Amino acid sequence: MKIEITEHAKERMQEYDVSEDLLKDTINNPDTITEGYGSRKIYQKKLNHYMLRVIVEENKEIKRVITVYKARSERYGI
């Protein structure tokens, strides 16, 4: 399935120093997936003391990355 990264998500990737490879690895091999707002999904991967969270809208053909951020892993219990 194709992955599309919005401009906002690209800005956030720079802000949080997240590579495109790490982003794609999080989507393809997440530690967990949770339901987000509306039909969005949140792909999560634990990184040392942080959790990388990738917010995605998807349909049959594409996964559109809306935003990306790192959060303290203990906040999400993983």
Residue, then its C-alpha position, 0 to 999 in steps of 0.5 A: m500500500k502506498i504511503e503519502i506524507t502530508e507537508h505538515a507531517k514532513e515539518r513534524m518529522q524535521e522537528y522531531d528528527v524522524s527519518e522517512d525510514l523510521l516513519k515507514d518502519t513504524i507504519n509497517n511494523p508497529d508495536t501497537i495500533t490504536e484508534g484515533y479521531g474519526s477513522r484515523k489510526i495511530y501507529q506506535k513504536k517504542l524508541n528508548h524513553y519515547m513513543l513515536r506516534v504516527i497519525v494516519e488516514e487510510n483507505k484501500e489504496i493509500k495511507r496518508v500520514i497526517t502528523v508525527y510526534k514523539a511522546r513519553s512512552e509511560r504516558y501511553g503505557i507501552 
